[in-house]
């Protein structure tokens, strides 16, 4: 029978003559619980923040974009997606989506205001869920329909429907349903097209909201004189972000082979979202350092309170220590008793901290009750996201590290002499 564990379970942690825990015990439990709550919230907020910002960046920029090497921002050269080129790209990234895309600068002009934008247009395999989730006025046109992707005459209400950001709409004082004259520069000639605002989106990423608008790809193909299988970009999506660097290299090799065998007229260049959105991803990586610092500080606080509590427990029970040693208990056995008692305090703090922390995370996840300034943080609420593995890892590391540290203060028991303890008592 493990008598050390039996004695540790029988030891009372309450104040004499009261059912309340001793003050030192309450402080220790509160310290552990508070540390766990802060660490859980830190992990959840940073993970949620990184998820939300990453989804926004990837929602605007494809994971891998293919453009002609000699293209400029103002004039992207056409790319012909032949069956052979499509097959070569498919072999390079079998699990990804390959879609045609056009990025074309334009000028939206009203009687009193104007705004420079870049129209983004996509083929029928584009996932529009991100833009759809960020629509604040109107309805997203069905840009995947044949009327929007076919160059043949079709539904003009779709072909002339555009989506602009709330930033642009406020600047031009536009609302859903209004017509907006749009000026394009094509082959050094000015061309005008009248569009209708079908919907207004708001992503809170100011760099994109200030410039990005959406239009049907058939309209821009007609305007630029492109064939149905031509575009100014090819976009690859549907990958895990961790797989993007390797996939970019595979795509690069495929494009080099395509140019070598004469399948493409010009050298095509592949760039990833990690490059186009580098400023955001580098900023997100800095958050990981903050997480490490906060977890280390909170761990130190919880361990300090446990160590202090263990010292108090030992000093309050010197009589028990002297009696056990007199009866022949080894120092290791006596130390185990108090380590088990410290483990009770630790587990109580972990249970309370996990309950409070996960409850706060759940409430914020479903209600978004805590707001943020979207102008500063690119999102209007505090995002939270945590996995069961993160929770388990945090608790396991907390238990292992705390119990390892508890060995040090328990060594004071080995210095206690039974004769002196009992004489003192």
C-alpha positions, 0 to 999 in steps of 0.5 A, spaced: 500 500 500 502 506 498 502 509 505 505 516 502 499 517 498 494 515 503 497 520 508 497 526 503 489 524 501 488 525 509 491 531 510 486 537 511 488 543 507 482 547 511 483 552 517 482 549 524 475 549 526 473 551 519 471 548 512 474 554 508 481 552 505 487 556 509 489 562 506 496 560 503 492 554 499 487 559 496 492 563 494 496 558 491 490 555 487 488 562 485 495 563 482 495 557 478 488 558 476 489 565 474 496 563 470 492 557 466 486 562 464 491 567 462 495 562 458 489 559 455 486 565 453 493 567 450 494 561 446 486 562 443 487 569 441 493 568 438 491 562 434 484 565 432 488 572 430 493 568 426 487 564 423 482 570 421 488 574 418 491 569 414 484 567 411 483 574 409 490 575 406 488 568 402 481 570 400 484 576 396 491 573 394 491 566 391 496 561 395 500 561 388 499 566 382 502 565 376 504 571 371 508 573 365 515 574 367 515 581 363 508 583 366 508 590 369 502 592 375 499 596 370 499 591 364 499 584 365 501 580 359 496 575 357 497 567 359 494 562 354 491 556 359 492 550 354 490 543 355 498 541 356 499 547 360 493 545 365 496 538 365 503 540 367 500 544 373 495 539 375 501 534 375 505 539 379 499 540 384 494 534 384 490 536 390 489 544 388 484 548 384 487 551 378 483 557 375 484 563 370 484 570 373 485 577 371 487 583 375 486 590 371 487 597 374 481 602 372 478 608 375 471 609 378 468 616 377 462 620 379 460 627 378 464 629 384 469 624 386 474 618 383 477 612 385 483 608 383 481 600 383 484 594 381 478 589 378 479 582 380 476 577 375 476 569 376 473 563 372 468 558 374 472 554 379 473 560 384 471 559 391 467 566 393 465 564 400 470 569 403 467 575 399 460 572 400 462 572 408 464 579 408 458 582 404 455 588 408 450 590 403 447 587 397 448 580 394 454 577 391 453 576 383 453 569 381 460 570 378 461 562 377 455 562 372 455 561 364 453 568 363 459 571 367 464 566 365 462 566 357 464 571 352 458 569 348 452 574 349 448 573 356 445 576 362 447 583 362 445 584 369 451 579 371 456 582 366 455 589 368 455 587 376 461 589 380 462 588 387 466 594 391 468 595 398 465 599 403 471 604 403 470 605 396 463 606 396 463 611 402 469 615 398 464 615 392 458 616 396 455 610 392 450 605 394 447 598 391 444 599 385 447 605 382 451 606 376 458 607 376 462 610 369 469 606 369 475 608 365 480 603 363 486 604 359 487 599 354 493 599 349 494 606 351 487 608 349 482 610 354 475 605 354 469 607 358 464 602 361 458 603 365 457 598 371 452 597 376 454 596 384 451 589 386 454 589 392 459 592 397 464 588 402 468 590 408 474 586 410 477 591 414 484 590 411 485 597 409 490 595 403 485 591 400 479 595 401 482 601 398 483 598 391 480 591 390 473 590 386 470 584 383 467 584 376 465 578 371 471 575 367 468 575 361 467 582 361 474 584 362 476 578 357 472 582 352 475 589 354 482 586 353 481 582 347 482 576 350 480 569 348 476 564 352 482 560 354 486 566 356 487 571 362 493 575 365 494 570 371 493 563 373 491 562 380 492 556 384 489 555 391 486 549 395 492 547 399 495 547 406 499 554 407 504 549 410 505 546 403 505 552 399 513 553 399 514 546 396 508 547 391 511 553 389 517 550 387 513 544 383 509 549 379 516 553 378 519 547 375 513 545 371 513 552 368 520 552 366 519 545 363 513 548 359 517 554 356 523 549 354 518 545 350 515 551 347 508 550 350 508 558 353 510 564 349 514 567 355 517 565 361 511 564 367 513 566 374 510 563 380 509 567 386 506 565 393 501 569 398 507 568 403 511 573 398 505 578 396 502 578 403 509 578 407 508 584 411 502 581 414 505 574 415 512 577 418 507 581 423 503 574 425 510 570 426 512 576 431 506 574 435 509 567 437 514 570 441 509 574 445 506 567 446 512 564 449 514 570 453 507 570 456 507 563 458 513 563 461 511 568 466 505 565 467 508 559 469 513 562 473 508 565 477 504 559 478 510 555 480 512 560 485 506 560 488 506 552 489 513 553 492 511 558 497 505 554 499 509 547 499 514 551 504 508 553 508 505 546 509 512 543 511 513 549 516 505 548 519 506 540 519 513 539 522 510 535 528 508 530 523 514 530 519 518 529 526 513 523 528 514 520 521 521 520 521 521 517 529 517 511 526 522 510 521 519 513 515 525 515 510 526 522 507 524 520 500 517 518 503 516 524 507 518 528 501 513 524 497 507 526 502 508 533 501 509 533 493 502 529 493 499 535 497 502 540 492 499 536 487 492 536 490 493 544 490 496 544 483 490 539 480 485 544 483 488 550 480 488 547 473 481 544 474 478 551 476 483 555 471 481 550 465 473 551 467 474 558 467 478 559 461 475 555 456 468 558 458 471 565 456 473 562 450 467 559 448 463 565 450 467 569 446 467 564 440 460 564 439 458 571 441 464 576 439 462 580 446 469 583 446 470 588 440 476 590 437 478 597 433 478 594 426 482 600 423 488 597 428 487 590 428 484 588 421 478 585 425 472 587 429 472 582 435 477 578 439 478 572 435 479 565 439 481 558 437 484 553 440 485 545 439 484 540 444 491 538 443 493 545 445 489 544 452 492 537 453 499 539 452 499 546 456 496 542 462 501 536 461 507 541 461 504 545 467 503 538 471 510 535 469 514 542 470 511 544 477 512 537 480 519 537 477 520 544 481 516 541 487 522 536 488 527 542 490 523 545 496 521 538 499 528 537 500 528 541 506 525 535 510 532 532 509 535 537 514 530 536 519 532 532 525 526 528 529 529 529 536 530 537 535 523 537 532 519 533 537 523 537 543 521 544 539 514 541 539 
